């Protein structure tokens, strides 16, 4: 290689003019002059106007070819080196054909300076005149360019294995230049002779083979372990050996991928075997009935896989403590040498770390664990190379840890750890299921054992049963019950095991003025006390006690339930719950025995609250619907029928019916029903029976049966109801005021269907009774034909009877007006009675709110407001229309009308319920139209002016005494003269009095 001493002029054609100093191109300062031109400039002008020894083209491939054409047009001989990053072979060929002296497979900015300097020097050193030599030069450059531009390493070797031609890629692997490698021996051929059978290179040189191909792992400076696909071909010139062409392709990436695939295949195979083990573990867990069986099965199945040397199941005992629960045979020596494991933390113990974080902890290499860690040496001596500590969890609870030990370091891959994590969750779920089943069995045993409490009759018997149950079912030998002695005013043991008595050390009674203790304090405060170690309490009765874990639960006013153990912290949440349940059962039993049962239905009330609200909502809807029924019903039968139909429209109500008591008062006779009416044919409805409707008919109060099956043994009606699917029933009286119209009953297909709504249904019965009374009254008013009855009602307890006694003669009712507040306004005459004495009756009768005098002398009248029942109101509610009422000192004579179709006997029976001894004096049938027609005739006889004058006079108080309005004032109101008013009043009064007195001569009621 020659070294230039003269100054080189280099023209760099690029769009990025930065970084084109001589040192950047690989030359020392003073050896090269660098000029920069853009690809769009006139390169021919630049070449003609200044000296240029070499052109470097550093533009994109398309523009590079155009620039080459411009350079060659201006100077066919000037060397031109093209730079292109990863060019394809077509570009290289086209560039060389366009006159490129050399093609470098790199951008000028990224090419090593030494490579740039080498290419420039080689291009300028080989400038020769045109002609045969130029053609040969171009052919050699074309040959070397093809070799140089190949993406693989390429070289030509002579017969002795020395480099003749080397491309840049191969030179880069040797960390040198192609020129420096020429004449050097190839490492490839040396390695090939060491590893191949025979001497393939010698065979190629001798012509015994034309080609040889193999893959070799070669080491180059700075790059070790490169796998190369090598192809050697024999090169001849006119049949004579000219060299060996070697092409090498780097297949390291492919080998790594194949190795990765193989490793993944191995991992999948291991995972498949591990999954098979996990499935085997799952099957074993299905049949496990205890936690011990689960832990043993996990260890045995994992060890059977042959992958793990040691498997140990550790149980969480609380307070960051793990205790070995199960292990494989190989793990016994490890456990003996490690347990108890002291001086470890979550940072130095993978098992404690897994317990604390609930995440799997891995020790990749036991050998690398510091010698000071206490578990390192036992594991290393057992041949354990790596460890995975898998937490056993379910929900937010960690039951323990499974330590899995493998013989190799780094044995636990990511996928295997994921499978082990899933195993930990599966085992946790199995343990949770077993514990749940054990709890259910314990609760069942506890329930069966405490059933004996139902037969206990004394406090001592209750305590004995509870103590026996706690000892046997809960496996607690240290239990007892202290009851409060009212006479001695102390807590004393009534039933206790010997072990518990020993804990107290002879001090077993507590109370005021005695030594304080947690037992007495719990009774006084009503607070449950739980201690992990009661010896640390300030109120321990016996400082020398052997008791540690303790449970002290007050039994209301009765005493205290106590349970204890010699171990610390063994009363976990589950055991506390069971002890609390047993203590609550004991308290309930003591309540029953002592007669101070406190009904504890909080949970039940919470459970039924929603149903109760729904029932009230249905009752509200029922009230609305029944109100609509009453508005639209015209007869009593329609009211009752539609009421029954509305009741059975509710889901679950199978039968609703209304009945009345027969005249003899012996049985209830059904009137209407809806639903399964066959029940009414099967049962006795005798009033002295227990059937709900009959019971209500007898008592007059609502009857509710929450569960029909509770009465199967003693009541025939209950068996008939149960056969038809009736499970609850309710009956309410149908009343209006003090009048009973019958009884309504409803039967549902679910228990307690009418719970908490019986009172509302009773109000509904009153609403229906009001509707019945209204329809019957309307019928009486509107009936075409009526029955007129004259009744003698005995009794002298009303204010009107009292007025009759003061007057010494009968007193006529003039007006009766009931109010919404339950009061009644009465207007009656007081002729012959002392007014002062009449007004004094207000203070004598509690049921009289007020009495006012509205007239004097023979024309005097009295208005009274009463809250007591009245004869007139009672007759109205029984369905009669009072026509005339006269009060005598000791009885009342009433003339009433009933619709002709009404049963007079039934009517009298209902009146007799309020007024026993009522007597029918007379009965006659007549048309109700007579009086209506008479009043209509009166109204028809009045002129419009007469009617106006008469109405205005009445409303303005003209007829009051004294008059509230005079004749002159009335004339002013009407806008007429006083004589005109007087004329119209007299004419109207004459017609009115004629209609009143021509038939009966008596005033109407």
KOLFIKOL-989145 format. One record per residue (C-alpha): residue in three letters; x, y, z. Coordinates in pm, whole numbers, padded with zeros to 5 digits, always signed. Example, Ala and Ser with C-alpha at 12.3 -4.5 7.8 and 13.67 -1.06 7.14 Angstrom:
BEGIN
ala+01230-00450+00780;ser+01367-00106+00714;
This chain:
BEGIN
unk+00000+00000+00000;unk+00136+00345-00097;unk+00114+00649+00117;unk+00026+00980-00032;unk+00244+01277+00052;unk+00092+01541-00174;unk-00225+01737-00091;unk-00549+01578-00211;unk-00842+01790-00327;unk-01167+01613-00233;unk-01509+01735-00345;unk-01798+01611-00123;unk-02135+01616-00295;unk-02403+01616-00020;unk-02717+01790+00103;unk-02574+01795+00457;unk-02265+02015+00455;unk-02182+01962+00828;unk-01888+01745+00936;unk-01675+01745+00620;unk-01339+01839+00773;unk-01033+01638+00680;unk-01020+01469+01021;unk-01383+01366+00978;unk-01290+01192+00652;unk-00999+01011+00821;unk-00707+01224+00696;unk-00455+01411+00903;unk-00471+01787+00887;unk-00274+01925+00589;unk-00313+01613+00376;unk-00646+01682+00216;unk-00845+01985+00105;unk-01218+01936+00131;unk-01481+02125-00065;unk-01856+02076-00041;unk-02112+02097-00321;unk-02484+02034-00326;unk-02631+01771-00555;unk-02828+02037-00737;unk-02517+02247-00819;unk-02337+02244-01159;unk-02079+01974-01079;unk-01918+02008-01423;unk-01842+02372-01353;unk-01690+02282-01016;unk-01466+02017-01178;unk-01353+02252-01457;unk-01278+02551-01235;unk-01077+02384-00961;unk-00851+02087-00896;unk-01042+01777-00780;unk-00855+01453-00709;unk-01163+01259-00582;unk-01540+01306-00565;unk-01738+01166-00269;unk-02110+01125-00348;unk-02323+01121-00028;unk-02680+01169-00157;unk-02980+00938-00196;unk-02943+00660-00461;unk-03156+00820-00737;unk-02977+01154-00719;unk-02643+00975-00682;unk-02674+00823-01034;unk-02757+01167-01178;unk-02457+01319-01001;unk-02230+01039-01135;unk-02346+01114-01488;unk-02266+01484-01439;unk-01919+01404-01298;unk-01830+01166-01581;unk-01949+01413-01842;unk-01711+01675-01703;unk-01414+01444-01618;unk-01423+01077-01720;unk-01105+00998-01522;unk-01167+01160-01181;unk-01226+00893-00909;unk-01582+00899-00776;unk-01678+00705-00458;unk-02050+00657-00391;unk-02179+00615-00031;unk-02518+00448+00026;unk-02665+00290+00342;unk-02766-00074+00273;unk-02788-00046-00108;unk-02933-00329-00310;unk-02726-00504-00575;unk-02903-00330-00863;unk-02790+00008-00732;unk-02431-00110-00693;unk-02427-00243-01049;unk-02588+00071-01186;unk-02346+00295-00994;unk-02040+00110-01118;unk-02179+00110-01470;unk-02236+00486-01441;unk-01868+00538-01367;unk-01838+00500-00988;unk-01485+00409-00888;unk-01608+00245-00565;unk-01934+00191-00377;unk-01936+00199+00006;unk-02230+00031+00183;unk-02270+00301+00443;unk-02372+00660+00460;unk-02082+00905+00469;unk-02193+01028+00813;unk-02191+00677+00965;unk-01886+00533+00783;unk-01573+00491+01003;unk-01316+00765+00915;unk-01052+00498+00855;unk-01276+00332+00595;unk-01339+00664+00418;unk-00967+00741+00406;unk-00893+00391+00276;unk-01148+00414-00004;unk-01031+00760-00110;unk-00667+00654-00115;unk-00746+00335-00306;unk-00947+00529-00560;unk-00677+00789-00616;unk-00384+00538-00611;unk-00535+00335-00898;unk-00584+00623-01144;unk-00431+00510-01469;unk-00450+00630-01827;unk-00742+00534-02048;unk-00713+00233-02274;unk-00657-00135-02201;unk-00542-00065-01845;unk-00852+00145-01778;unk-01078-00136-01896;unk-00893-00383-01677;unk-00919-00143-01387;unk-01291-00106-01436;unk-01339-00480-01460;unk-01143-00533-01138;unk-01338-00253-00967;unk-01662-00408-01087;unk-01550-00746-00950;unk-01439-00598-00619;unk-01755-00388-00604;unk-01975-00693-00633;unk-01774-00861-00360;unk-01785-00548-00150;unk-02156-00485-00184;unk-02275-00832-00091;unk-02454-00840+00243;unk-02249-01143+00353;unk-01880-01168+00436;unk-01678-01253+00125;unk-01315-01334+00051;unk-01090-01504-00205;unk-00819-01734-00066;unk-00505-01853-00239;unk-00396-02215-00232;unk-00228-02171+00106;unk-00537-02027+00267;unk-00429-01666+00265;unk-00659-01373+00189;unk-00633-01235-00166;unk-00951-01026-00167;unk-01155-00930+00142;unk-01478-00730+00157;unk-01545-00467+00420;unk-01796-00673+00617;unk-01539-00944+00683;unk-01272-00684+00763;unk-01503-00521+01017;unk-01537-00856+01198;unk-01157-00868+01223;unk-01165-00504+01338;unk-00928-00397+01055;unk-00928-00301+00686;unk-00943-00528+00380;unk-00591-00421+00281;unk-00454-00520+00620;unk-00599-00871+00583;unk-00448-00941+00240;unk-00186-01208+00272;unk-00303-01305+00623;unk-00423-01659+00704;unk-00796-01705+00766;unk-00928-01814+01107;unk-01216-01973+00926;unk-00991-02223+00749;unk-00806-02303+01072;unk-01131-02371+01255;unk-01261-02574+00959;unk-00957-02801+00963;unk-01005-02857+01340;unk-01376-02949+01328;unk-01439-03100+00985;unk-01366-03451+00880;unk-01060-03452+00661;unk-00942-03128+00499;unk-01220-02979+00284;unk-01001-02680+00184;unk-00722-02905+00055;unk-00983-03100-00141;unk-01101-02776-00305;unk-00745-02671-00392;unk-00666-03015-00535;unk-00989-03020-00734;unk-01133-03319-00544;unk-01450-03118-00483;unk-01591-02802-00629;unk-01789-02678-00330;unk-01811-02729+00045;unk-02076-02595+00286;unk-02108-02607+00664;unk-02204-02406+00973;unk-01937-02304+01223;unk-01933-02110+01549;unk-01650-01859+01506;unk-01489-01609+01737;unk-01384-01271+01605;unk-01219-00985+01795;unk-01490-00837+02015;unk-01756-01079+01882;unk-01754-01430+02018;unk-01985-01715+01941;unk-02098-01597+01596;unk-02260-01883+01402;unk-02179-01857+01030;unk-02316-02045+00731;unk-01995-02099+00527;unk-01990-02179+00153;unk-01652-02243-00017;unk-01627-02268-00397;unk-01325-02355-00616;unk-01225-02067-00853;unk-01049-02146-01187;unk-00904-01938-01471;unk-00895-02125-01803;unk-00915-02451-01611;unk-00632-02360-01377;unk-00680-02315-01002;unk-00714-01945-00929;unk-00830-01950-00566;unk-01114-02037-00330;unk-01412-01809-00290;unk-01556-01804+00062;unk-01901-01660+00140;unk-02015-01644+00501;unk-02366-01558+00621;unk-02428-01475+00988;unk-02702-01710+01113;unk-02652-01639+01483;unk-03001-01487+01515;unk-03159-01790+01352;unk-02970-02023+01584;unk-03078-01816+01884;unk-03440-01833+01770;unk-03413-02207+01722;unk-03255-02236+02064;unk-03533-02020+02212;unk-03798-02235+02046;unk-03629-02546+02182;unk-03619-02393+02529;unk-03985-02295+02501;unk-04066-02647+02387;unk-03886-02779+02693;unk-04068-02527+02913;unk-04402-02630+02767;unk-04317-02993+02824;unk-04232-02915+03186;unk-04549-02709+03221;unk-04751-02990+03070;unk-04607-03231+03324;unk-04668-02975+03598;unk-05027-02919+03481;unk-05081-03292+03493;unk-04959-03283+03852;unk-05189-02988+03927;unk-05484-03179+03783;unk-05386-03473+03999;unk-05374-03239+04299;unk-05717-03097+04209;unk-05865-03446+04201;unk-05709-03525+04536;unk-05850-03203+04683;unk-06202-03292+04572;unk-06206-03595+04798;unk-06028-03430+05093;unk-06241-03386+05405;unk-05990-03215+05634;unk-05724-02951+05603;unk-05460-03208+05697;unk-05562-03428+05403;unk-05536-03129+05167;unk-05188-03031+05285;unk-05063-03392+05268;unk-05208-03445+04920;unk-05041-03128+04787;unk-04698-03237+04914;unk-04730-03595+04788;unk-04860-03506+04441;unk-04600-03236+04377;unk-04320-03467+04491;unk-04454-03747+04268;unk-04393-03531+03960;unk-04019-03603+03995;unk-03929-03238+03939;unk-03913-03125+04299;unk-03689-03270+04566;unk-03870-03134+04870;unk-04221-02996+04928;unk-04326-02855+05267;unk-04672-02720+05359;unk-04652-02448+05626;unk-04961-02335+05818;unk-05027-01974+05920;unk-05069-01962+06298;unk-05103-01583+06315;unk-04864-01313+06432;unk-04626-01384+06142;unk-04578-01745+06252;unk-04556-02045+06018;unk-04569-02402+06145;unk-04491-02712+05930;unk-04812-02904+05866;unk-04711-03162+05600;unk-04397-03253+05403;unk-04240-03514+05180;unk-03998-03775+05319;unk-03698-03582+05195;unk-03811-03276+05386;unk-03811-03434+05731;unk-03441-03377+05796;unk-03469-03020+05672;unk-03757-02949+05907;unk-03574-03103+06203;unk-03274-02882+06142;unk-03471-02565+06070;unk-03767-02567+06314;unk-03806-02362+06516;unk-03665-02115+06264;unk-03534-01815+06454;unk-03377-01485+06364;unk-03554-01458+06028;unk-03775-01188+05881;unk-03980-01144+05568;unk-03666-01008+05402;unk-03452-01314+05485;unk-03719-01586+05468;unk-03905-01650+05140;unk-04187-01824+05328;unk-04246-01529+05561;unk-04215-01296+05264;unk-04487-01489+05080;unk-04706-01479+05394;unk-04663-01105+05435;unk-04703-01002+05070;unk-04938-01281+04950;unk-04706-01314+04649;unk-04477-01600+04549;unk-04116-01550+04659;unk-03831-01717+04464;unk-03474-01797+04563;unk-03305-01852+04228;unk-02980-01995+04367;unk-02946-02127+04722;unk-02567-02121+04682;unk-02575-01743+04647;unk-02766-01691+04973;unk-02543-01540+05245;unk-02396-01791+05490;unk-02555-01607+05781;unk-02909-01699+05669;unk-03002-01997+05894;unk-03193-02198+05635;unk-02924-02186+05368;unk-02705-02471+05495;unk-02985-02727+05556;unk-03118-02669+05203;unk-02775-02679+05043;unk-02688-03006+05219;unk-03018-03152+05098;unk-02917-03072+04740;unk-03169-02793+04692;unk-03068-02545+04423;unk-03368-02310+04414;unk-03685-02249+04616;unk-04032-02109+04543;unk-04251-02011+04840;unk-04613-02011+04718;unk-04879-01840+04937;unk-05199-02039+04994;unk-05473-01778+04971;unk-05846-01745+04921;unk-06020-01410+04917;unk-05830-01180+05150;unk-05709-01459+05379;unk-05370-01633+05363;unk-05388-01986+05508;unk-05018-02067+05479;unk-04731-02127+05237;unk-04617-02423+05023;unk-04238-02428+04987;unk-04133-02607+04666;unk-03762-02697+04642;unk-03591-02793+04314;unk-03245-02942+04269;unk-03127-02702+04000;unk-03057-02332+04038;unk-03289-02112+03836;unk-03541-02395+03800;unk-03853-02179+03826;unk-03952-02006+03505;unk-04214-01738+03471;unk-04479-01973+03336;unk-04412-02236+03601;unk-04449-01974+03873;unk-04782-01867+03724;unk-04903-02230+03747;unk-04780-02255+04106;unk-04960-01928+04191;unk-05281-02078+04058;unk-05215-02391+04263;unk-05184-02176+04577;unk-05525-02022+04509;unk-05678-02364+04438;unk-05545-02508+04763;unk-05669-02198+04950;unk-06016-02245+04801;unk-06015-02613+04902;unk-05912-02526+05260;unk-06182-02257+05277;unk-06442-02509+05155;unk-06332-02769+05411;unk-06340-02513+05692;unk-06684-02401+05581;unk-06804-02761+05579;unk-06649-02818+05923;unk-06821-02505+06049;unk-07153-02624+05913;unk-07102-02961+06079;unk-07006-02790+06403;unk-07311-02567+06384;unk-07529-02868+06313;unk-07381-03053+06608;unk-07420-02740+06819;unk-07783-02708+06715;unk-07858-03072+06785;unk-07684-03052+07121;unk-07864-02737+07229;unk-08203-02884+07145;unk-08187-03034+07491;unk-08235-02679+07618;unk-08597-02695+07503;unk-08673-02943+07777;unk-08490-02767+08056;unk-08698-02635+08344;unk-08435-02490+08577;unk-08140-02253+08549;unk-07905-02530+08668;unk-08026-02761+08392;unk-07968-02489+08129;unk-07614-02427+08256;unk-07530-02798+08263;unk-07640-02843+07902;unk-07444-02540+07781;unk-07126-02647+07961;unk-07152-03002+07825;unk-07204-02873+07472;unk-06907-02636+07490;unk-06683-02915+07622;unk-06787-03180+07370;unk-06883-02995+07053;unk-06641-02703+07071;unk-06361-02910+07229;unk-06309-02663+07512;unk-06257-02839+07847;unk-06233-02510+08040;unk-06586-02362+08044;unk-06843-02255+08300;unk-07141-02033+08379;unk-07165-01789+08672;unk-07518-01676+08766;unk-07615-01377+08976;unk-07765-01470+09314;unk-08026-01206+09402;unk-08025-01304+09769;unk-07648-01302+09818;unk-07594-01028+09558;unk-07297-01215+09405;unk-07194-01403+09092;unk-07136-01768+09170;unk-07051-02071+08952;unk-07356-02283+08882;unk-07200-02523+08632;unk-06830-02538+08542;unk-06561-02791+08450;unk-06290-02876+08701;unk-06029-02721+08474;unk-06204-02383+08477;unk-06254-02393+08856;unk-05881-02455+08894;unk-05805-02141+08691;unk-05977-01926+08955;unk-05766-02075+09236;unk-06049-02087+09492;unk-06184-01738+09423;unk-06513-01817+09251;unk-06769-01564+09379;unk-06771-01199+09275;unk-06978-00897+09360;unk-06988-00553+09524;unk-06716-00509+09784;unk-06532-00820+09669;unk-06211-00858+09472;unk-06246-00721+09121;unk-06225-00955+08826;unk-06291-00957+08452;unk-06586-01188+08518;unk-06761-00935+08743;unk-06659-00641+08520;unk-06816-00805+08213;unk-07140-00858+08409;unk-07146-00497+08530;unk-07070-00338+08190;unk-07252-00587+07968;unk-06943-00604+07745;unk-06796-00924+07601;unk-06426-00960+07683;unk-06178-01163+07476;unk-05815-01202+07584;unk-05522-01363+07406;unk-05354-01379+07749;unk-05572-01293+08048;unk-05273-01307+08283;unk-05177-00965+08147;unk-05509-00814+08261;unk-05524-00585+08563;unk-05844-00758+08681;unk-05727-01118+08686;unk-05882-01291+08989;unk-05595-01536+09035;unk-05249-01392+08951;unk-05110-01746+08947;unk-05371-01873+08702;unk-05271-02106+08420;unk-05541-01957+08197;unk-05430-01764+07889;unk-05681-01727+07606;unk-06014-01630+07765;unk-06368-01548+07655;unk-06604-01374+07901;unk-06959-01311+07776;unk-07241-01155+07988;unk-07575-01338+07982;unk-07796-01034+08023;unk-07915-01001+08384;unk-07857-01370+08451;unk-07478-01394+08478;unk-07165-01462+08274;unk-07045-01737+08040;unk-06669-01807+08061;unk-06437-02015+07837;unk-06059-02032+07865;unk-05750-02220+07747;unk-05391-02267+07862;unk-05268-02164+07514;unk-05216-01806+07402;unk-05425-01664+07117;unk-05618-01980+07026;unk-05963-01819+07037;unk-05979-01700+06676;unk-06274-01523+06519;unk-06453-01845+06429;unk-06433-01989+06779;unk-06542-01656+06921;unk-06848-01661+06697;unk-06939-02013+06809;unk-06891-01922+07175;unk-07099-01610+07124;unk-07374-01818+06959;unk-07371-02068+07245;unk-07378-01788+07503;unk-07672-01623+07324;unk-07855-01958+07322;unk-07790-01997+07692;unk-07922-01647+07762;unk-08239-01718+07565;unk-08295-02041+07754;unk-08241-01862+08086;unk-08487-01593+07979;unk-08747-01859+07913;unk-08690-02042+08236;unk-08689-01724+08443;unk-08997-01586+08274;unk-08814-01276+08156;unk-08795-01368+07789;unk-08682-01082+07582;unk-08799-01136+07228;unk-08493-01094+07008;unk-08618-01054+06659;unk-08378-00794+06524;unk-08244-01017+06254;unk-08587-01143+06170;unk-08722-00788+06153;unk-08445-00696+05913;unk-08526-00999+05701;unk-08900-00927+05685;unk-08886-00547+05665;unk-08903-00544+05290;unk-09199-00783+05289;unk-09372-00572+05552;unk-09334-00257+05341;unk-09462-00443+05037;unk-09763-00564+05234;unk-09839-00214+05355;unk-09809-00091+04998;unk-10054-00359+04887;unk-10290-00264+05168;unk-10268+00100+05061;unk-10355+00001+04706;unk-10634-00213+04849;unk-10777+00087+05039;unk-10774+00294+04721;unk-10941+00020+04518;unk-11205-00048+04786;unk-11281+00324+04805;unk-11340+00318+04430;unk-11564+00014+04476;unk-11773+00195+04738;unk-11818+00494+04508;unk-11946+00282+04223;unk-12147+00016+04413;unk-12524+00051+04430;unk-12611-00237+04665;unk-12467-00408+04969;unk-12427-00730+04775;unk-12224-00548+04509;unk-12001-00390+04774;unk-11929-00725+04940;unk-11883-00917+04614;unk-11646-00666+04458;unk-11456-00642+04787;unk-11398-01020+04787;unk-11294-01015+04421;unk-11045-00738+04492;unk-10890-00934+04779;unk-10835-01246+04567;unk-10686-01033+04289;unk-10374-01004+04506;unk-10120-01276+04439;unk-10130-01541+04708;unk-10487-01476+04835;unk-10679-01793+04745;unk-11014-01722+04913;unk-11203-01419+05042;unk-11559-01424+05175;unk-11811-01223+05377;unk-12057-01379+05619;unk-12315-01274+05876;unk-12422-01435+06199;unk-12752-01617+06173;unk-13047-01475+06374;unk-12992-01738+06641;unk-12634-01625+06682;unk-12503-01980+06653;unk-12314-01984+06324;unk-12175-01762+06049;unk-12357-01787+05720;unk-12155-01704+05402;unk-12310-01426+05192;unk-12057-01382+04907;unk-11711-01522+04826;unk-11440-01523+04561;unk-11177-01793+04503;unk-11175-02148+04641;unk-11519-02148+04802;unk-11519-02526+04849;unk-11343-02467+05182;unk-11667-02318+05320;unk-11850-02646+05262;unk-11592-02848+05457;unk-11555-02654+05779;unk-11774-02571+06075;unk-11851-02201+06109;unk-12003-02224+06454;unk-11957-01903+06650;unk-11815-02095+06945;unk-11546-02254+06724;unk-11188-02151+06640;unk-11225-02091+06266;unk-11089-01733+06216;unk-11412-01579+06077;unk-11625-01751+06344;unk-11383-01637+06615;unk-11407-01277+06495;unk-11787-01301+06479;unk-11784-01411+06844;unk-11530-01157+06971;unk-11591-00862+06741;unk-11211-00827+06707;unk-10976-00913+06418;unk-10831-01265+06412;unk-10498-01341+06242;unk-10341-01684+06193;unk-09978-01657+06084;unk-09924-02027+06014;unk-10216-02263+05967;unk-09994-02567+06028;unk-09949-02459+06392;unk-10315-02556+06448;unk-10332-02888+06259;unk-10362-03103+06568;unk-10636-02917+06752;unk-10850-02768+06470;unk-11039-02939+06186;unk-11060-02613+05992;unk-10677-02592+05990;unk-10648-02937+05830;unk-10908-02844+05566;unk-10723-02517+05498;unk-10384-02691+05472;unk-10529-02947+05228;unk-10624-02657+05000;unk-10286-02487+05031;unk-10402-02216+05274;unk-10112-02130+05508;unk-10231-01811+05679;unk-10565-01640+05739;unk-10717-01319+05871;unk-11071-01217+05968;unk-11200-00866+06042;unk-11542-00738+06142;unk-11737-00525+05894;unk-11866-00242+06108;unk-11989+00112+06082;unk-11991+00297+06408;unk-12135+00056+06658;unk-12320-00151+06401;unk-12174-00480+06278;unk-12273-00585+05927;unk-12079-00908+05918;unk-11729-01056+05907;unk-11479-01073+05618;unk-11215-01346+05592;unk-10913-01393+05365;unk-10684-01698+05323;unk-10333-01687+05167;unk-10104-01955+05026;unk-09795-01839+05219;unk-09725-01814+05595;unk-09756-01478+05772;unk-09908-01319+05463;unk-10112-01081+05682;unk-09841-01015+05941;unk-09826-00649+06054;unk-10127-00553+05837;unk-10411-00701+06044;unk-10487-00361+06204;unk-10494-00198+05862;unk-10731-00470+05739;unk-10953-00403+06042;unk-10977-00038+05929;unk-11057-00170+05585;unk-11347-00363+05743;unk-11471-00034+05884;unk-11441+00123+05539;unk-11647-00160+05386;unk-11897-00129+05673;unk-11932+00240+05596;unk-11993+00153+05231;unk-12258-00103+05326;unk-12427+00148+05556;unk-12420+00411+05285;unk-12572+00184+05022;unk-12840+00060+05260;unk-12928+00415+05361;unk-12941+00516+04997;unk-13165+00222+04924;unk-13391+00327+05205;unk-13410+00682+05070;unk-13454+00585+04708;unk-13667+00274+04744;unk-14004+00283+04569;unk-14176+00086+04844;unk-14077+00088+05210;unk-14170-00076+05536;unk-14255+00169+05810;unk-14172+00053+06163;unk-14261+00206+06494;unk-14008+00111+06762;unk-13995+00151+07137;unk-13631+00192+07241;unk-13584+00154+07618;unk-13332+00372+07803;unk-13305+00711+07968;unk-12934+00780+07931;unk-12948+01041+07652;unk-12959+01417+07703;unk-13293+01432+07518;unk-13446+01182+07765;unk-13317+01408+08042;unk-13488+01712+07883;unk-13812+01510+07862;unk-13785+01441+08235;unk-13735+01812+08306;unk-14031+01905+08084;unk-14254+01630+08218;unk-14366+01550+07863;unk-14226+01399+07539;unk-13962+01593+07346;unk-13964+01586+06965;unk-13634+01556+06765;unk-13638+01837+06507;unk-13298+01794+06341;unk-13010+01542+06336;unk-12671+01621+06174;unk-12369+01386+06219;unk-12021+01539+06170;unk-11690+01399+06040;unk-11534+01431+06387;unk-11775+01172+06531;unk-12006+01429+06693;unk-12378+01477+06632;unk-12569+01810+06624;unk-12925+01775+06765;unk-13214+02021+06750;unk-13519+01953+06970;unk-13806+02143+07135;unk-13801+02231+07508;unk-14163+02339+07569;unk-14245+02310+07939;unk-13882+02270+08051;unk-13690+02521+08256;unk-13424+02668+08027;unk-13171+02709+08309;unk-13207+02341+08403;unk-13174+02238+08036;unk-12852+02436+07991;unk-12715+02284+08315;unk-12730+01938+08155;unk-12411+02026+07964;unk-12204+01970+08278;unk-12394+01658+08386;unk-12337+01457+08067;unk-11978+01371+07975;unk-12086+01296+07619;unk-12233+01648+07569;unk-11993+01909+07431;unk-12232+02205+07426;unk-12600+02308+07475;unk-12743+02636+07340;unk-13094+02785+07379;unk-13231+02907+07042;unk-13589+02989+07148;unk-13801+03080+07453;unk-14126+02956+07602;unk-14337+02721+07406;unk-14150+02799+07085;unk-13808+02756+07247;unk-13564+02509+07098;unk-13226+02370+07204;unk-12918+02284+06996;unk-12688+02021+07152;unk-12355+01881+07030;unk-12298+01527+07164;unk-12019+01269+07131;unk-12218+00977+07275;unk-12415+00748+07054;unk-12765+00857+06965;unk-13073+00655+06881;unk-13108+00831+06546;unk-12745+00769+06444;unk-12771+00402+06544;unk-13087+00358+06334;unk-12912+00520+06038;unk-12608+00290+06060;unk-12841-00009+06077;unk-12986+00097+05740;unk-13311+00268+05847;unk-13432+00618+05765;unk-13569+00792+06081;unk-13900+00964+06007;unk-13999+01075+06356;unk-13828+01051+06698;unk-13987+01138+07030;unk-13793+01112+07356;unk-13983+01018+07676;unk-13829+01022+08022;unk-13736+00653+08012;unk-13770+00552+07647;unk-13767+00677+07289;unk-14038+00617+07028;unk-13897+00603+06674;unk-14075+00580+06341;unk-13838+00459+06066;unk-13861+00327+05711;unk-13674+00033+05554;unk-13662-00082+05193;unk-13943-00332+05144;unk-13698-00618+05068;unk-13500-00570+05390;unk-13530-00839+05658;unk-13705-00667+05947;unk-13599-00935+06192;unk-13232-00896+06098;unk-13267-00519+06130;unk-13417-00548+06479;unk-13136-00787+06576;unk-12876-00533+06477;unk-13055-00253+06666;unk-13076-00482+06969;unk-12696-00512+06971;unk-12685-00143+07069;unk-13018-00121+07252;unk-13119-00451+07412;unk-13492-00475+07468;unk-13593-00275+07160;unk-13960-00349+07079;unk-14150-00342+06751;unk-14475-00153+06819;unk-14621-00136+06468;unk-14541-00224+06108;unk-14699-00104+05784;unk-14605-00102+05416;unk-14632+00211+05203;unk-14485+00382+04900;unk-14188+00609+04963;unk-14309+00831+04684;unk-14602+00968+04886;unk-14406+01221+05087;unk-14161+01285+04803;unk-14452+01354+04572;unk-14610+01578+04834;unk-14292+01783+04869;unk-14255+01794+04495;unk-14613+01923+04469;unk-14538+02194+04726;unk-14232+02301+04530;unk-14431+02298+04208;unk-14705+02520+04361;unk-14457+02791+04459;unk-14382+03062+04209;unk-14023+03153+04143;unk-14064+03483+04329;unk-14231+03308+04626;unk-13948+03054+04642;unk-13687+03334+04631;unk-13859+03533+04908;unk-13908+03227+05128;unk-13545+03109+05084;unk-13400+03456+05150;unk-13615+03499+05460;unk-13508+03166+05601;unk-13137+03213+05531;unk-13131+03571+05670;unk-13287+03468+06008;unk-13627+03621+05951;unk-13795+03318+06112;unk-13558+03315+06415;unk-13677+03439+06752;unk-13586+03708+06810;unk-13567+03790+06442;unk-13226+03849+06302;unk-13374+04035+06003;unk-13685+04259+06002;unk-13942+04281+05724;unk-13801+04616+05611;unk-13449+04475+05598;unk-13572+04172+05404;unk-13746+04405+05153;unk-13418+04594+05105;unk-13234+04265+05044;unk-13485+04169+04775;unk-13513+04519+04630;unk-13895+04531+04668;unk-14141+04699+04900;unk-14227+04558+05240;unk-14597+04486+05151;unk-14478+04285+04852;unk-14251+04078+05076;unk-14534+04019+05323;unk-14768+03909+05040;unk-14522+03657+04897;unk-14432+03516+05241;unk-14797+03455+05336;unk-14875+03286+05005;unk-14572+03057+05031;unk-14641+02972+05398;unk-15005+02887+05322;unk-14907+02636+05054;unk-14632+02488+05277;unk-14855+02444+05584;unk-15133+02293+05373;unk-14895+02019+05249;unk-14777+01949+05603;unk-15099+01932+05797;unk-15359+01810+05556;unk-15245+01442+05588;unk-15091+01382+05935;unk-15104+01707+06110;unk-14759+01631+06257;unk-14427+01799+06187;unk-14176+01593+05987;unk-13838+01481+06122;
